[in-house]
């Protein structure tokens, strides 16, 4: 099962409120585990401009704002910028299947603040992680649906609509989902 570059869509009844209605882009997946970023849960009371001020990164007039998300419960003080692959920040930029990239260094924040960064980007604080076989077991247990991502869903769709939008993209009416899983 190759999950890198796929979206995970939380099923109702997942049981963990941190992942309720979560949409996660899987950034890395191997026999050693998986890592992804929640792309539809904004950080309350935290703005990109405020974060730049805290990090002493000046924002130019042509600099832009990006949304700051809760990327997951692991290392919540660490930031990851998920972005279009038009920006390459050096060896610290990881390529993700499907034409996306992830950078975890200050240079991408500085570039966005100066208006020279990637065309599309979102910032996630923390990440979602799974140990060996854990994510595969959760998928087999019907905790997650896997979906092909689109740049429009990841970067342009309003955060509050991404979960339903990902399901509708699969032809699933979100109202038809049950909180209990079954096997035929």
C-alpha positions, 0 to 999 in steps of 0.5 A: 500500500503506497500512501505517500501523496494521498489524502486521508479522510477521517471517517465519522466515529474515529474516536480521537477528537483531534482527528474529527473530520480531519483531512491529512496529506501523507507526506512520507510512508514506508515500512518504518511508518508514516507522517502527514499534515492535517490540512483543514484545521486552523490554529486558533488565535495564531496568524502568519503575521503574528508568527513572523513577528515572533520569529523576528522575520520582517514582512515586506509590502509584497509579502503575503499571508498564509493560513496556519494549521494544526498539523497534528499532535506530534511536535506541535512547536515545529513548523512545516510548510506544505507548498507547490513544487515551484519553490525549492528551498534546498536539501531541506525541501522534501518532494511529495508524490503528486507535485507537492513539497514540504519545507521545514526551515525558516528560508521558506517563511522568509521567502513567503514574507518577502513575496518570493516564496511558492505560489501555493502554501500553507503552514502546519504546526506539528504533524501526524505520525504513525509507527510501522503498520499502524496507519495500514491497520487504521485504514483496514479498521475503516478509520480513514478513506484514502483519496487522490488530492488536488491542489485546489482542495489542499490550497484553495478550498475553505478549510471548513469545506475540505472534509466534505469536498474530499468525500464529494470528490470520491462521489460520497455524500458526507451525510450518508456516512455512518459512525460505525463500520461493518463488514459484509 
